Amino acid sequence: MTDWFGLLFFALLIIGIFVGLKILAKPNKRTEAEFERGAAESASMLGASMNALQEILDPAAAKAKEVQTQLKERSL
């Protein structure tokens, strides 16, 4: 009798895992505006952090970028 309970337990466990993974795999329904806003926020934060890291690792490149920006401002 206990073998049947064990078999039933494992069968329910496997079915529960399968159903749970199906629920987690469903994509969230978002509007295009929500998607664009999220993409812009993550891109701006990632870009800012990468720029800061690049300035720390290569100060000469940071100085060159600053000089280029100043030259562009003067030409306008």
N, C-alpha and C positions, 0 to 999 in steps of 0.2 A: 504494500500500500504506500509506503514512504517513497518508493521508487517513482510512483505516479505523481506524487506531490513535487518531487525534485524535477521531474520531466516537465510538469506543468509550470513550475517556477521558471525554468530556463526558457521555455517557449514564450512565456509572457515577458520575460526580460528581453529576449531578442526582438519580439514584436514592439515592445516599448522603445527600444533603441532605434529601431527602424522608423517608427512614427515620429519620434523626437527629431531625428536627423532630417526627415522630410519637412517638418515644420520649420526647423532652423534654416533649411536651404531655400525657402521661399524668399524672393527678393522683396525689399520694401517698396511700397508704392509711393513715389515722390513725384512732384510736379517738376517741370523743366526749370522753373525759377528756383526751387529749393536745391536742385542739383547744381545749378550754376553758382548759387551763393556758396554752397559748401565747397565746390571746386576752387572758387576764387579765394576763400578764406584759407584753405589748406595750402594753396599754391603760394599765397603771399607770405605765410608764416615759414614755409619751407625755403622760399627764396631769400627771405631776410636772414634766416639762420645760416644758410649756405654762404651768403655774402659776408656775414660776420666771421664765419670760420675761415673763409678765403683770405680776409684781411689779416687775421691773426697768423695764418701760415705763410703768407707771402706779402709782407708789408710794401715791397717795391711795386707790386701790381696794384695795390690799393692806392699808393701815391700817384701812379700813372693814371688810374681811373679818375682820381680827383683833378689832376691837371687837365685831362681831356674835358671834364665837365666844365672847368673854369674857362677853357678856350672856347667851348661852345657858347657859354654865356656871354663872353665878350663879343663874339661874332654876331650875336643877335642884336 
